[in-house]
Amino acid sequence: MQDIEANWSPVEQKTAREAFEKAYQREISALLEQVRATTNEMAELDELWTLHDFLSAKRHEIDGKYDYNYQVLLFVFANLIKDGWLHLEELQNLEQEKLAKIAALTRM
């Protein structure tokens, strides 16, 4: 039995990279929009420090979430789907076994 996490065809690699980048860009765009809206409403210095703390935590979260390592990529994709940054349909060029595993992980 081959390890499905370890074997990625060139087509799957391209699909995975494109989906990964789309999800990342969606999340970053949403974050930037949120920061713009927040900064437009700031009136106190404490609000600035709160934003700083929020952004520090968000950076840690995003850096940990976006791990482009084929050994864990199915888990990354499942989490991105659960978080709403990616759609299973965007991974349709992956082999059926990988898609089934991602779909199952999204239900956990």
C-alpha positions, 0 to 999 in steps of 0.5 A: 500500500502506497502512502498517499500523502507522499506521492503527488503527480505533477498535475496534483502538485500544480493543483495543490500549489494553486489551491494553497495560494488561493486560500492564502490570498483569500485569508490575507485579503479578508484580514487586510479588509478587517484591519482597514475597517478597524483602523478607520474606527480607532479613536484611542491608543489602547485600540492600537495596542489591541490591534497590535496584539490581534495581529501578532496572534493572527500572524502566529496562527497563519504562519502555523496554518499554511504549511506546504509540506506534502506529508501534511497537506491533506490535513492543511487542505481539510482545515482550510476547507473547514475554515472557509478559505478553500473549497473541495471543488478547487482540488478536483485534479487530485486523485480520488483517494486524496479527495476522499481523505480530505472530505473525511477530515473536514467532517472531523 
